[in-house]
């Protein structure tokens, strides 16, 4: 058991993933703040014009999909790095593996 833990701790790929996870956790926080700005702008647009602004709607959808991709990466559901390491709209094309029982 100790040998397996030592082996896991020495894996460069694990440490690289942790590094990217920290970066994307920070980016995710910034994106969530930007989403709140989109929400406020959309509410203001709806109050002033009586309908949702299409440009803000599309931008909000893009940000939501990007947030979803970040969350998939942070929860180990995908190995595909989110934007800027892949295409902006990559999340729609992701093929997610089936959940496995990894209890040992």
Chimera marker file (.cmm) of the C-alpha trace (Angstrom):
<marker_set name="trace">
<marker id="1" x="0.000" y="0.000" z="0.000" r="1" g="1" b="0" radius="0.5"/>
<marker id="2" x="2.792" y="2.433" z="0.900" r="1" g="1" b="0" radius="0.5"/>
<marker id="3" x="4.577" y="1.590" z="-2.348" r="1" g="1" b="0" radius="0.5"/>
<marker id="4" x="1.450" y="2.449" z="-4.338" r="1" g="1" b="0" radius="0.5"/>
<marker id="5" x="1.124" y="5.792" z="-2.537" r="1" g="1" b="0" radius="0.5"/>
<marker id="6" x="4.786" y="6.578" z="-3.156" r="1" g="1" b="0" radius="0.5"/>
<marker id="7" x="4.399" y="5.656" z="-6.804" r="1" g="1" b="0" radius="0.5"/>
<marker id="8" x="1.312" y="7.892" z="-7.130" r="1" g="1" b="0" radius="0.5"/>
<marker id="9" x="3.097" y="10.808" z="-5.451" r="1" g="1" b="0" radius="0.5"/>
<marker id="10" x="5.997" y="10.552" z="-7.907" r="1" g="1" b="0" radius="0.5"/>
<marker id="11" x="3.825" y="10.656" z="-11.026" r="1" g="1" b="0" radius="0.5"/>
<marker id="12" x="4.523" y="13.852" z="-12.978" r="1" g="1" b="0" radius="0.5"/>
<marker id="13" x="1.158" y="13.602" z="-14.744" r="1" g="1" b="0" radius="0.5"/>
<marker id="14" x="-0.662" y="13.772" z="-11.404" r="1" g="1" b="0" radius="0.5"/>
<marker id="15" x="1.172" y="16.924" z="-10.385" r="1" g="1" b="0" radius="0.5"/>
<marker id="16" x="0.580" y="18.508" z="-13.793" r="1" g="1" b="0" radius="0.5"/>
<marker id="17" x="-3.131" y="17.804" z="-13.463" r="1" g="1" b="0" radius="0.5"/>
<marker id="18" x="-3.204" y="19.315" z="-9.963" r="1" g="1" b="0" radius="0.5"/>
<marker id="19" x="-1.446" y="22.413" z="-11.320" r="1" g="1" b="0" radius="0.5"/>
<marker id="20" x="-4.004" y="22.771" z="-14.133" r="1" g="1" b="0" radius="0.5"/>
<marker id="21" x="-6.845" y="22.114" z="-11.702" r="1" g="1" b="0" radius="0.5"/>
<marker id="22" x="-5.693" y="25.034" z="-9.535" r="1" g="1" b="0" radius="0.5"/>
<marker id="23" x="-5.479" y="27.291" z="-12.576" r="1" g="1" b="0" radius="0.5"/>
<marker id="24" x="-8.929" y="26.298" z="-13.822" r="1" g="1" b="0" radius="0.5"/>
<marker id="25" x="-10.443" y="26.630" z="-10.351" r="1" g="1" b="0" radius="0.5"/>
<marker id="26" x="-9.267" y="30.255" z="-10.349" r="1" g="1" b="0" radius="0.5"/>
<marker id="27" x="-10.501" y="30.805" z="-13.922" r="1" g="1" b="0" radius="0.5"/>
<marker id="28" x="-13.833" y="29.244" z="-12.935" r="1" g="1" b="0" radius="0.5"/>
<marker id="29" x="-14.201" y="31.790" z="-10.135" r="1" g="1" b="0" radius="0.5"/>
<marker id="30" x="-13.591" y="34.644" z="-12.572" r="1" g="1" b="0" radius="0.5"/>
<marker id="31" x="-16.048" y="33.187" z="-15.072" r="1" g="1" b="0" radius="0.5"/>
<marker id="32" x="-18.723" y="32.895" z="-12.367" r="1" g="1" b="0" radius="0.5"/>
<marker id="33" x="-18.280" y="36.599" z="-11.558" r="1" g="1" b="0" radius="0.5"/>
<marker id="34" x="-18.620" y="37.373" z="-15.269" r="1" g="1" b="0" radius="0.5"/>
<marker id="35" x="-21.776" y="35.256" z="-15.384" r="1" g="1" b="0" radius="0.5"/>
<marker id="36" x="-23.277" y="37.408" z="-12.635" r="1" g="1" b="0" radius="0.5"/>
<marker id="37" x="-22.549" y="40.482" z="-14.771" r="1" g="1" b="0" radius="0.5"/>
<marker id="38" x="-24.327" y="38.770" z="-17.675" r="1" g="1" b="0" radius="0.5"/>
<marker id="39" x="-27.287" y="37.986" z="-15.416" r="1" g="1" b="0" radius="0.5"/>
<marker id="40" x="-27.547" y="41.593" z="-14.249" r="1" g="1" b="0" radius="0.5"/>
<marker id="41" x="-27.245" y="42.926" z="-17.811" r="1" g="1" b="0" radius="0.5"/>
<marker id="42" x="-29.913" y="40.516" z="-19.026" r="1" g="1" b="0" radius="0.5"/>
<marker id="43" x="-32.284" y="41.504" z="-16.218" r="1" g="1" b="0" radius="0.5"/>
<marker id="44" x="-31.703" y="45.187" z="-17.010" r="1" g="1" b="0" radius="0.5"/>
<marker id="45" x="-32.265" y="44.552" z="-20.715" r="1" g="1" b="0" radius="0.5"/>
<marker id="46" x="-35.490" y="42.699" z="-19.984" r="1" g="1" b="0" radius="0.5"/>
<marker id="47" x="-36.744" y="45.450" z="-17.700" r="1" g="1" b="0" radius="0.5"/>
<marker id="48" x="-35.921" y="48.209" z="-20.202" r="1" g="1" b="0" radius="0.5"/>
<marker id="49" x="-36.942" y="46.558" z="-23.476" r="1" g="1" b="0" radius="0.5"/>
<marker id="50" x="-39.328" y="43.831" z="-22.374" r="1" g="1" b="0" radius="0.5"/>
<marker id="51" x="-37.266" y="41.046" z="-23.957" r="1" g="1" b="0" radius="0.5"/>
<marker id="52" x="-33.930" y="39.308" z="-23.522" r="1" g="1" b="0" radius="0.5"/>
<marker id="53" x="-30.947" y="40.649" z="-25.460" r="1" g="1" b="0" radius="0.5"/>
<marker id="54" x="-29.903" y="37.997" z="-27.996" r="1" g="1" b="0" radius="0.5"/>
<marker id="55" x="-26.199" y="38.911" z="-27.858" r="1" g="1" b="0" radius="0.5"/>
<marker id="56" x="-26.104" y="38.677" z="-24.075" r="1" g="1" b="0" radius="0.5"/>
<marker id="57" x="-28.109" y="35.456" z="-24.271" r="1" g="1" b="0" radius="0.5"/>
<marker id="58" x="-25.578" y="33.825" z="-26.603" r="1" g="1" b="0" radius="0.5"/>
<marker id="59" x="-22.633" y="35.070" z="-24.546" r="1" g="1" b="0" radius="0.5"/>
<marker id="60" x="-24.233" y="33.710" z="-21.359" r="1" g="1" b="0" radius="0.5"/>
<marker id="61" x="-24.779" y="30.343" z="-23.031" r="1" g="1" b="0" radius="0.5"/>
<marker id="62" x="-21.121" y="30.220" z="-24.101" r="1" g="1" b="0" radius="0.5"/>
<marker id="63" x="-19.924" y="31.080" z="-20.606" r="1" g="1" b="0" radius="0.5"/>
<marker id="64" x="-22.220" y="28.453" z="-19.103" r="1" g="1" b="0" radius="0.5"/>
<marker id="65" x="-20.869" y="25.775" z="-21.428" r="1" g="1" b="0" radius="0.5"/>
<marker id="66" x="-17.307" y="26.853" z="-20.612" r="1" g="1" b="0" radius="0.5"/>
<marker id="67" x="-18.064" y="26.622" z="-16.876" r="1" g="1" b="0" radius="0.5"/>
<marker id="68" x="-19.463" y="23.133" z="-17.453" r="1" g="1" b="0" radius="0.5"/>
<marker id="69" x="-16.247" y="22.091" z="-19.214" r="1" g="1" b="0" radius="0.5"/>
<marker id="70" x="-14.164" y="23.443" z="-16.328" r="1" g="1" b="0" radius="0.5"/>
<marker id="71" x="-16.296" y="21.526" z="-13.819" r="1" g="1" b="0" radius="0.5"/>
<marker id="72" x="-15.989" y="18.323" z="-15.850" r="1" g="1" b="0" radius="0.5"/>
<marker id="73" x="-12.212" y="18.707" z="-15.782" r="1" g="1" b="0" radius="0.5"/>
<marker id="74" x="-12.068" y="19.547" z="-12.063" r="1" g="1" b="0" radius="0.5"/>
<marker id="75" x="-14.177" y="16.512" z="-11.165" r="1" g="1" b="0" radius="0.5"/>
<marker id="76" x="-12.011" y="14.135" z="-13.263" r="1" g="1" b="0" radius="0.5"/>
<marker id="77" x="-14.846" y="13.440" z="-15.727" r="1" g="1" b="0" radius="0.5"/>
<marker id="78" x="-12.635" y="14.445" z="-18.637" r="1" g="1" b="0" radius="0.5"/>
<marker id="79" x="-8.946" y="14.696" z="-19.361" r="1" g="1" b="0" radius="0.5"/>
<marker id="80" x="-9.549" y="17.339" z="-22.031" r="1" g="1" b="0" radius="0.5"/>
<marker id="81" x="-8.237" y="20.681" z="-20.850" r="1" g="1" b="0" radius="0.5"/>
<marker id="82" x="-10.715" y="23.549" z="-21.232" r="1" g="1" b="0" radius="0.5"/>
<marker id="83" x="-10.060" y="26.699" z="-23.271" r="1" g="1" b="0" radius="0.5"/>
<marker id="84" x="-7.371" y="28.090" z="-23.933" r="1" g="1" b="0" radius="0.5"/>
<marker id="85" x="-5.848" y="24.600" z="-24.243" r="1" g="1" b="0" radius="0.5"/>
<marker id="86" x="-8.686" y="23.406" z="-26.488" r="1" g="1" b="0" radius="0.5"/>
<marker id="87" x="-11.306" y="25.013" z="-28.708" r="1" g="1" b="0" radius="0.5"/>
<marker id="88" x="-13.842" y="27.325" z="-27.041" r="1" g="1" b="0" radius="0.5"/>
<marker id="89" x="-16.819" y="25.148" z="-28.027" r="1" g="1" b="0" radius="0.5"/>
<marker id="90" x="-15.121" y="21.820" z="-27.301" r="1" g="1" b="0" radius="0.5"/>
<marker id="91" x="-17.518" y="20.902" z="-24.463" r="1" g="1" b="0" radius="0.5"/>
<marker id="92" x="-20.411" y="20.154" z="-26.807" r="1" g="1" b="0" radius="0.5"/>
<marker id="93" x="-18.232" y="17.552" z="-28.532" r="1" g="1" b="0" radius="0.5"/>
<marker id="94" x="-16.852" y="15.852" z="-25.403" r="1" g="1" b="0" radius="0.5"/>
<marker id="95" x="-17.463" y="12.138" z="-25.154" r="1" g="1" b="0" radius="0.5"/>
<marker id="96" x="-17.738" y="11.444" z="-21.435" r="1" g="1" b="0" radius="0.5"/>
<marker id="97" x="-16.865" y="7.994" z="-20.147" r="1" g="1" b="0" radius="0.5"/>
<marker id="98" x="-19.422" y="6.048" z="-18.178" r="1" g="1" b="0" radius="0.5"/>
<marker id="99" x="-19.090" y="6.332" z="-14.407" r="1" g="1" b="0" radius="0.5"/>
<marker id="100" x="-17.185" y="3.395" z="-12.962" r="1" g="1" b="0" radius="0.5"/>
<marker id="101" x="-17.159" y="1.971" z="-9.490" r="1" g="1" b="0" radius="0.5"/>
<marker id="102" x="-13.537" y="2.382" z="-8.486" r="1" g="1" b="0" radius="0.5"/>
<marker id="103" x="-13.857" y="1.107" z="-4.928" r="1" g="1" b="0" radius="0.5"/>
<marker id="104" x="-10.910" y="-1.105" z="-4.088" r="1" g="1" b="0" radius="0.5"/>
<link id1="1" id2="2" r="1" g="1" b="0" radius="0.2"/>
<link id1="2" id2="3" r="1" g="1" b="0" radius="0.2"/>
<link id1="3" id2="4" r="1" g="1" b="0" radius="0.2"/>
<link id1="4" id2="5" r="1" g="1" b="0" radius="0.2"/>
<link id1="5" id2="6" r="1" g="1" b="0" radius="0.2"/>
<link id1="6" id2="7" r="1" g="1" b="0" radius="0.2"/>
<link id1="7" id2="8" r="1" g="1" b="0" radius="0.2"/>
<link id1="8" id2="9" r="1" g="1" b="0" radius="0.2"/>
<link id1="9" id2="10" r="1" g="1" b="0" radius="0.2"/>
<link id1="10" id2="11" r="1" g="1" b="0" radius="0.2"/>
<link id1="11" id2="12" r="1" g="1" b="0" radius="0.2"/>
<link id1="12" id2="13" r="1" g="1" b="0" radius="0.2"/>
<link id1="13" id2="14" r="1" g="1" b="0" radius="0.2"/>
<link id1="14" id2="15" r="1" g="1" b="0" radius="0.2"/>
<link id1="15" id2="16" r="1" g="1" b="0" radius="0.2"/>
<link id1="16" id2="17" r="1" g="1" b="0" radius="0.2"/>
<link id1="17" id2="18" r="1" g="1" b="0" radius="0.2"/>
<link id1="18" id2="19" r="1" g="1" b="0" radius="0.2"/>
<link id1="19" id2="20" r="1" g="1" b="0" radius="0.2"/>
<link id1="20" id2="21" r="1" g="1" b="0" radius="0.2"/>
<link id1="21" id2="22" r="1" g="1" b="0" radius="0.2"/>
<link id1="22" id2="23" r="1" g="1" b="0" radius="0.2"/>
<link id1="23" id2="24" r="1" g="1" b="0" radius="0.2"/>
<link id1="24" id2="25" r="1" g="1" b="0" radius="0.2"/>
<link id1="25" id2="26" r="1" g="1" b="0" radius="0.2"/>
<link id1="26" id2="27" r="1" g="1" b="0" radius="0.2"/>
<link id1="27" id2="28" r="1" g="1" b="0" radius="0.2"/>
<link id1="28" id2="29" r="1" g="1" b="0" radius="0.2"/>
<link id1="29" id2="30" r="1" g="1" b="0" radius="0.2"/>
<link id1="30" id2="31" r="1" g="1" b="0" radius="0.2"/>
<link id1="31" id2="32" r="1" g="1" b="0" radius="0.2"/>
<link id1="32" id2="33" r="1" g="1" b="0" radius="0.2"/>
<link id1="33" id2="34" r="1" g="1" b="0" radius="0.2"/>
<link id1="34" id2="35" r="1" g="1" b="0" radius="0.2"/>
<link id1="35" id2="36" r="1" g="1" b="0" radius="0.2"/>
<link id1="36" id2="37" r="1" g="1" b="0" radius="0.2"/>
<link id1="37" id2="38" r="1" g="1" b="0" radius="0.2"/>
<link id1="38" id2="39" r="1" g="1" b="0" radius="0.2"/>
<link id1="39" id2="40" r="1" g="1" b="0" radius="0.2"/>
<link id1="40" id2="41" r="1" g="1" b="0" radius="0.2"/>
<link id1="41" id2="42" r="1" g="1" b="0" radius="0.2"/>
<link id1="42" id2="43" r="1" g="1" b="0" radius="0.2"/>
<link id1="43" id2="44" r="1" g="1" b="0" radius="0.2"/>
<link id1="44" id2="45" r="1" g="1" b="0" radius="0.2"/>
<link id1="45" id2="46" r="1" g="1" b="0" radius="0.2"/>
<link id1="46" id2="47" r="1" g="1" b="0" radius="0.2"/>
<link id1="47" id2="48" r="1" g="1" b="0" radius="0.2"/>
<link id1="48" id2="49" r="1" g="1" b="0" radius="0.2"/>
<link id1="49" id2="50" r="1" g="1" b="0" radius="0.2"/>
<link id1="50" id2="51" r="1" g="1" b="0" radius="0.2"/>
<link id1="51" id2="52" r="1" g="1" b="0" radius="0.2"/>
<link id1="52" id2="53" r="1" g="1" b="0" radius="0.2"/>
<link id1="53" id2="54" r="1" g="1" b="0" radius="0.2"/>
<link id1="54" id2="55" r="1" g="1" b="0" radius="0.2"/>
<link id1="55" id2="56" r="1" g="1" b="0" radius="0.2"/>
<link id1="56" id2="57" r="1" g="1" b="0" radius="0.2"/>
<link id1="57" id2="58" r="1" g="1" b="0" radius="0.2"/>
<link id1="58" id2="59" r="1" g="1" b="0" radius="0.2"/>
<link id1="59" id2="60" r="1" g="1" b="0" radius="0.2"/>
<link id1="60" id2="61" r="1" g="1" b="0" radius="0.2"/>
<link id1="61" id2="62" r="1" g="1" b="0" radius="0.2"/>
<link id1="62" id2="63" r="1" g="1" b="0" radius="0.2"/>
<link id1="63" id2="64" r="1" g="1" b="0" radius="0.2"/>
<link id1="64" id2="65" r="1" g="1" b="0" radius="0.2"/>
<link id1="65" id2="66" r="1" g="1" b="0" radius="0.2"/>
<link id1="66" id2="67" r="1" g="1" b="0" radius="0.2"/>
<link id1="67" id2="68" r="1" g="1" b="0" radius="0.2"/>
<link id1="68" id2="69" r="1" g="1" b="0" radius="0.2"/>
<link id1="69" id2="70" r="1" g="1" b="0" radius="0.2"/>
<link id1="70" id2="71" r="1" g="1" b="0" radius="0.2"/>
<link id1="71" id2="72" r="1" g="1" b="0" radius="0.2"/>
<link id1="72" id2="73" r="1" g="1" b="0" radius="0.2"/>
<link id1="73" id2="74" r="1" g="1" b="0" radius="0.2"/>
<link id1="74" id2="75" r="1" g="1" b="0" radius="0.2"/>
<link id1="75" id2="76" r="1" g="1" b="0" radius="0.2"/>
<link id1="76" id2="77" r="1" g="1" b="0" radius="0.2"/>
<link id1="77" id2="78" r="1" g="1" b="0" radius="0.2"/>
<link id1="78" id2="79" r="1" g="1" b="0" radius="0.2"/>
<link id1="79" id2="80" r="1" g="1" b="0" radius="0.2"/>
<link id1="80" id2="81" r="1" g="1" b="0" radius="0.2"/>
<link id1="81" id2="82" r="1" g="1" b="0" radius="0.2"/>
<link id1="82" id2="83" r="1" g="1" b="0" radius="0.2"/>
<link id1="83" id2="84" r="1" g="1" b="0" radius="0.2"/>
<link id1="84" id2="85" r="1" g="1" b="0" radius="0.2"/>
<link id1="85" id2="86" r="1" g="1" b="0" radius="0.2"/>
<link id1="86" id2="87" r="1" g="1" b="0" radius="0.2"/>
<link id1="87" id2="88" r="1" g="1" b="0" radius="0.2"/>
<link id1="88" id2="89" r="1" g="1" b="0" radius="0.2"/>
<link id1="89" id2="90" r="1" g="1" b="0" radius="0.2"/>
<link id1="90" id2="91" r="1" g="1" b="0" radius="0.2"/>
<link id1="91" id2="92" r="1" g="1" b="0" radius="0.2"/>
<link id1="92" id2="93" r="1" g="1" b="0" radius="0.2"/>
<link id1="93" id2="94" r="1" g="1" b="0" radius="0.2"/>
<link id1="94" id2="95" r="1" g="1" b="0" radius="0.2"/>
<link id1="95" id2="96" r="1" g="1" b="0" radius="0.2"/>
<link id1="96" id2="97" r="1" g="1" b="0" radius="0.2"/>
<link id1="97" id2="98" r="1" g="1" b="0" radius="0.2"/>
<link id1="98" id2="99" r="1" g="1" b="0" radius="0.2"/>
<link id1="99" id2="100" r="1" g="1" b="0" radius="0.2"/>
<link id1="100" id2="101" r="1" g="1" b="0" radius="0.2"/>
<link id1="101" id2="102" r="1" g="1" b="0" radius="0.2"/>
<link id1="102" id2="103" r="1" g="1" b="0" radius="0.2"/>
<link id1="103" id2="104" r="1" g="1" b="0" radius="0.2"/>
</marker_set>
